[in-house]
Amino acid sequence: MAKDIFRTPLAEVRWAHLITPRHQLDKSKPKAWTADLLFPNGDEKAQSFLLSMEDQFIALHGSRKRRAEKGFPWKADKEKPSEITVVRFKVPQFQRRDGSLSEGPRIVDAKKQPWDGAAIGNGSKVVIAFDIYDWDGENGCGMTFQPRAVQVVEFVPYEQIDPTDGFEEVEGYTTTGAGAGDWSTASADDDEELF
């Protein structure tokens, strides 16, 4: 039976690992595709979405079951707890019976064209289509939002900062040019041995 697909309102994404799966903190668990959406607490659509997800929790588990501490996949933002609610999306990669690995969420641009593979940076605005994995454990029950498709409406490229940008070129050893890697030209003090 196919699971229901839900869609988020348009929201800013943070820590999007949607192109390739990433290692989880617990290395014994499989890699996963993950993303956090930032919902402003004053946004009516965002709050309506969260209330509808609370209703889904009750529909899945009933009103009498105890919710686990992390039973809802959202929490207050660490830096701006009174302003932003962070909603976590995660789907693990698994190996199929034929040995192949599962694919991640399908990603499209604002015009629903296939994504070009560029890493999605913090501040991009997306809509996520997801299904709900409901779970029950010894410490209570909960749900996980599993991303199935992502529409990137506003794109901010992921930029990795090069830690060598602050260096200046100076005289000294170089890996290119004459003598590079040639230990025969190395000199030593009279008291020191090379090896």
Secondary structure, DSSP 8 states (H G I E B T S, - for coil): -----EE--SEEEEEEEEEEEE--SSTTS--EEEEEEEEETT-HHHHHHHHHHHHHHHHHH-SSS-B-TT-SSEEE-SS-TTTEEEEEEEEE--B-TTS-B----EEE-TTS-B-----B-TT-EEEEEEEEEEEEETTEEEEEEEEEEEEEEE--B-----TTTT----SS--SSSTTTT-GGG----TT----
